């Protein structure tokens, strides 16, 4: 993979990125393809220049509009979970944010459908993805809590904001064999995975997490 990095190479130290990859491997990320992509995607272009020196730390960072870019660990963790299903045709991402997770997913799926409720974020991210040369993302400004039924079924769905309850509308948009990976809860949040089987669903509870809330409507 290669990216058109705006403004030149910036913080592209191979050593800096290798340290992040090793940290994630030590934290339990086992999918080497995911680790390779994390090591290549230029995370510094997704954050404000004033925070770029922290871009390859394993931390979440503010991106404006009271939103954050997820820490690399959770990006890698959620990515390897959805990739457990062999289908790599289309994935739906709820909560585009700055587009970092979107760009990671775009290296694995033929088409990434992504919905962002905040207009300013959607506009800036659309421009950023175009500058980077990421062409297989269909980004929409809209209410992600309803999913995108006109493009369903999806091989995988990822929600990058915490739903108060299991989002049944999105579960129904999974293809058979597909996976929904999402945080759920208000104060006490948990990462979960729902797999759609031929004869029903299977739900797995994973680990404690902290995300901004999934809100309805647009802004």
N, C-alpha and C positions, 0 to 999 in steps of 0.2 A: 504494500500500500504506500501511497505517497500523498502529501498534502501541500497545497499552495498556501504557505504561511505568510499572512499579511505583514508587511514591514520587515521582512527578512527573517533570519533564523531565530532571533530572540533567545529564549532560554531553552536551547535544544541540546544541552550537555548530555552526552550518552551516559556518562557516569551518574548524573543526577537521576535520570530516568531508570537506570539499572538499579539504583538504590531503592527506588519506589517499588519496582517489580520484585526485588528480593524481599522487601518488607511485606508485600502482599502474599508472596509465596509462604513466608513464615507465619502469616496470619491464617493460613489454611486454604488459600485459593489454589486449586489443583489443576485447572484447565490451562494448559500451556498456550493454547491458541488465544485465550482471553488475556493472559499475561502479556503475550507478544503485542496484542493490539493496544493494551494499556501503555506499553512501553513506546508505542509509536504515535498515538494521538497527542497532539500538542496542547496539553491542558492549559497552558499559560495564555492561549488566545481566547479562552472562554471566561477569563476573569479580568477585572479591572487592572490596568497596568500597575497601579500602586500595590496590588496584591500578588503580582506575578512571581515575586521571589518565594512565595509560599505555594505555588501551583503544584509542585511535585511532592509536597508534604501530604501525608494521609489524613487530611482534615477536610471538613466542609468549609466553604467560604461564601460570604455574601455576594449576591449578583444584582442587588437592587430589588425594588418592589416587595421588600420583606421576604425574598426568596433566597435560596442557597444553591450552590453547586454541591452535589453529594460528594462525600469523601470517596477516593478511589477504591477503597475496600468494598464499600456497598455497591458501587457501580460494577465492579468485577464479580462480586457475589451474586447479584441479581442477574447479571448477564450469563454466568455459567449455569444458573438455575434454569433460565428459559431455554438455553441451548441443549438441555438434557433431552428435549424432544427433537427428533431428526428433521422435522419440517423447517426449511429455511426460506420459504417463499415470502410470507408477509407477517410482519409484527405490528401491533398497535402499541404505541407509547402514549400514556396519559400524563401530561406534564412535561412539556419540552424543556422548559427553563432556558438555560443558556445554550443548550444543544450538545453538551459534552457526552451525556449518556446516549443521546441520539446518534452521534457520530460513531461511538463504539458499536452500537447495534448495526449501523449501516455497513460495517465491515463483514457482517455475518449473514444479513438478510438481503434478499433481492429487492424488497421494497419495505421501507419503514414509514408507516402512517403515524404521525405525531400530532397531538392536539395540545395547544397552550391557551389557557383562558385569559392571560394578561396580554393585551394588544401590543404594548411596548416591548415586551420580551419576545413575542412572536416575530415582530418586525425586525428587531436586531438580530435574532437568531437566524432568520431566513437569509439575511444579508451575510452573516458570518459563514453559514454553510456554503453559500455560493462562492465566497472568497476562498474557502478551503478546497473547493472542488468536489464537495459531497453532493452527488446528483440523484441519489436514489431515495431521497426523503420527500414525502408529501406532507408538508406542514400546514396545519389549519389553525386559525384563531377561532376557538369555540369552547363549548362546554364539554369537557372530557368525561364528566361523570356519566354521560349517556353513551359513551363509546362512539363507534362509527359503523352502525349496522349496514350502511350501503356498501361497505367494503368487506364485511364479514363473509365467511368465517376466517379467523386469523390462526396462524400456526402458534402464535404466542401473543400474550398481552402483558405489558409491564406498566404498573402504576407507580409513579415516583412522588406521590403525596399520600398521606395516611387517610384512608376511608374510615368513617366511624363504625361501619358495619361491612360485612362481606358484600361487594357490589354485584348483585345478581344479574343486572342488565349486562354487565361485561362478561360474566361467566357464560351467558347464553351466546356470546359472539365468538366463542372458542370453537375451533375445528376439533373433531374427534382426535384424541391423542395430543391436543394442544395444552399449553400450560399458561396459567395466570399467576404472576408473581407480584405481590403487593404488600405494603404495610397496612395494618389495621389497628384501630384504637385511637383514643384521644390523648390522655395523659400517659397511659401505660400501653405503648405500641409494640407490635410484634410482626415480624416478617412471616408471611405465609405463602404457600403454593397450592393452587388448585389444579388438578389434572382432569381433563374431560376424557372419560373412558367410553367404550362402546355401549356400556349399560349403566352409566351414571357418572359420578364424580368421586375423586379422592382428594382429601385436604390434608396438607402437612404443615404443622407448626414448626417454625425454624428458630429464630433468635430475636432478642430484644433490639429495637431500632428506634431512631428518632427522626421524624420527617415533619415538614410543614403539612398542614391539614389539606385534604382534598375538598375544594369548595365548588359549589354549583355556579352556573351562570358564567358571564364574561366580564372582564374589566378592561 
